[in-house]
Amino acid sequence: MVTLLKLSIAAAILFASASVGYDQGISPEQLRKESFHCLQNAREAYDHAWADACSRLSGGLAANGSDCSLPRLDATFLNRDWESAKNYCHQQSTAGTR
């Protein structure tokens, strides 16, 4: 289960980052907007992965993933991937300013 969650978050991060500008000619304002969208998409992927894990653990009975407590190991993996996604988005947003 954890591997599937990690793969889905990784795929979402790659998808989210596709909009982040790599061109040095992009304005700082545009980079901020693209970074925001990257983070927003990564957060949505994290929320969906959390809800999916809760649903699986409850046998499909969990109505709202945000109301669920995951076992420490599952939560650790999801939280680590969320931190990686935030760092990735930040790195991509600053790449165009170097």
Backbone hydrogen bonds, N-H to C=O, Kabsch-Sander energy under -0.5 kcal/mol:
donor,donor_aa,acceptor,acceptor_aa,energy
5,L,1,M,-2.2
6,K,2,V,-2.7
7,L,3,T,-2.5
8,S,4,L,-2.3
9,I,5,L,-2.2
10,A,6,K,-2.4
11,A,7,L,-2.4
12,A,8,S,-2.0
13,I,9,I,-2.5
14,L,10,A,-2.3
15,F,11,A,-2.3
16,A,12,A,-3.0
17,S,13,I,-2.6
18,A,14,L,-0.7
18,A,15,F,-0.8
19,S,16,A,-1.0
20,V,17,S,-1.5
26,I,23,D,-1.6
31,L,27,S,-2.4
32,R,28,P,-2.3
33,K,29,E,-2.1
34,E,30,Q,-2.6
35,S,31,L,-2.5
36,F,32,R,-2.4
37,H,33,K,-2.3
38,C,34,E,-2.3
39,L,35,S,-2.6
40,Q,36,F,-2.7
41,N,37,H,-2.7
42,A,38,C,-2.4
43,R,39,L,-2.5
44,E,40,Q,-2.2
45,A,41,N,-2.1
46,Y,42,A,-2.3
47,D,43,R,-2.8
48,H,44,E,-2.4
49,A,45,A,-2.5
50,W,46,Y,-2.5
51,A,47,D,-2.5
52,D,48,H,-2.6
53,A,49,A,-2.4
54,C,50,W,-2.3
55,S,51,A,-2.6
56,R,52,D,-2.5
57,L,53,A,-2.3
58,S,54,C,-2.0
59,G,56,R,-1.0
60,G,55,S,-3.7
67,D,64,N,-1.8
68,C,65,G,-1.5
70,L,68,C,-0.6
75,A,71,P,-2.5
76,T,72,R,-2.6
77,F,73,L,-2.1
78,L,74,D,-2.3
79,N,75,A,-2.9
80,R,76,T,-2.5
81,D,77,F,-2.2
82,W,78,L,-2.1
83,E,79,N,-2.3
84,S,80,R,-2.3
85,A,81,D,-2.3
86,K,82,W,-2.3
87,N,83,E,-2.4
88,Y,84,S,-2.6
89,C,85,A,-2.5
90,H,86,K,-2.3
91,Q,87,N,-2.8
92,Q,88,Y,-2.4
93,S,89,C,-1.9
94,T,90,H,-1.6
95,A,91,Q,-1.1
96,G,92,Q,-0.6
97,T,94,T,-1.2
98,R,95,A,-0.9
